[in-house]
Amino acid sequence: MYVPYNEPFGLILLEAALYAKPTIGSNMGGIRENIVDGKTGLLVSPDPQAIGEAMAFFCRYPEKRREMGKNAFNHVKKEFNNRNMVCRLGQRLLEMCV
């Protein structure tokens, strides 16, 4: 669970995904880039009620939790590998030059 109010990226979510753990994250900032809502984890508003409901969901549906964990692992390996990250950085740098 990672629900800060202002986070530009959320590296901890990617680290959890490498261990096939689905995550609960606040639906704001860079966290939205790291969680595919309903597939690799859950995006929620950063209030206690929403966080509690997301936690209860994972407790009630362990098979869904495991499925999302596997999806999270595959997502981070595909989207956040070294090659993709270098290409994304290069693209952003080129955009700044034009």
Residue pairs with C-beta under 8 A, 6 or more apart in sequence:
1 23
1 24
1 25
1 51
1 54
1 55
2 10
2 12
2 13
2 23
2 24
2 25
2 26
2 31
3 24
3 25
3 26
3 44
3 46
3 51
4 26
4 29
4 31
4 46
5 26
5 28
5 46
6 28
6 29
7 26
7 28
7 29
7 30
7 31
8 29
8 30
9 29
9 30
9 31
9 33
9 34
10 25
10 29
10 30
10 31
10 33
10 34
13 23
13 25
13 31
13 34
13 35
13 41
14 34
14 76
14 80
16 22
16 23
16 72
17 23
17 34
17 40
17 69
17 72
17 73
17 75
17 76
18 73
18 76
18 77
19 73
20 69
20 70
20 72
20 73
21 69
21 72
22 40
22 41
22 42
22 58
22 65
22 68
22 69
22 71
22 72
23 34
23 35
23 40
23 41
23 42
23 72
24 41
24 42
24 44
24 51
24 54
24 55
24 58
25 31
25 32
25 34
25 35
25 41
25 42
25 43
25 44
26 43
26 44
26 45
26 46
27 37
27 43
27 44
27 45
28 46
31 43
32 43
35 41
35 42
35 43
36 71
36 75
37 43
38 68
39 68
39 71
39 75
40 68
40 71
40 72
40 75
41 68
41 72
42 54
42 57
42 58
44 50
44 51
44 53
44 54
57 64
58 64
58 65
78 84
